[in-house]
Amino acid sequence: MTFSIVARYPKTLAPGVYVSTAVPAVGSVLPQAESGIGAQVIEALA
């Protein structure tokens, strides 16, 4: 089972992504974030 959280820090508007799963190094594949744009996690790719 995979859990994902996408959030934005209200003071700086910086996006952040957290992924937790049993697959090693999934954090290098799933999350995408760029300041001023947004963040996303696409779990179907892993």
C-alpha atoms as one frame of an Amber mdcrd trajectory, in Angstrom:
protein
   0.000   0.000   0.000   1.279   3.478  -0.891   0.489   6.723   0.897   1.107
  10.143  -0.654   0.761  13.672   0.710   1.047  16.834  -1.376   1.063  20.130
   0.525   2.081  23.782   0.303   3.837  25.787   3.007   1.630  28.887   3.441
   4.402  31.356   4.357   6.613  30.717   1.325   4.098  28.926  -0.954   6.726
  26.209  -1.490   5.236  22.834  -2.512   6.202  19.575  -0.850   5.605  15.887
  -1.523   5.831  12.835   0.758   5.519   9.205  -0.379   5.611   6.111   1.828
   5.572   2.589   0.422   7.312  -0.784   0.560   9.120  -0.144  -2.752  12.733
   1.029  -2.183  13.650   4.464  -3.591  10.112   5.237  -4.753  10.712   8.855
  -3.712  13.092   9.260  -6.650  10.410   8.243  -9.178   6.940   9.361  -8.073
   6.945  12.907  -6.705   7.351  16.008  -8.825   7.481  19.512  -7.322   8.556
  22.925  -8.558   8.396  26.174  -6.630   5.864  28.601  -8.082   4.188  25.829
 -10.100   2.940  23.040  -7.797   3.448  19.414  -6.872   2.028  16.042  -7.868
   2.428  12.337  -7.191   1.464   9.776  -9.838   1.462   6.383  -8.122   0.450
   4.426 -11.232   3.912   4.946 -12.784   5.704   2.866 -10.165
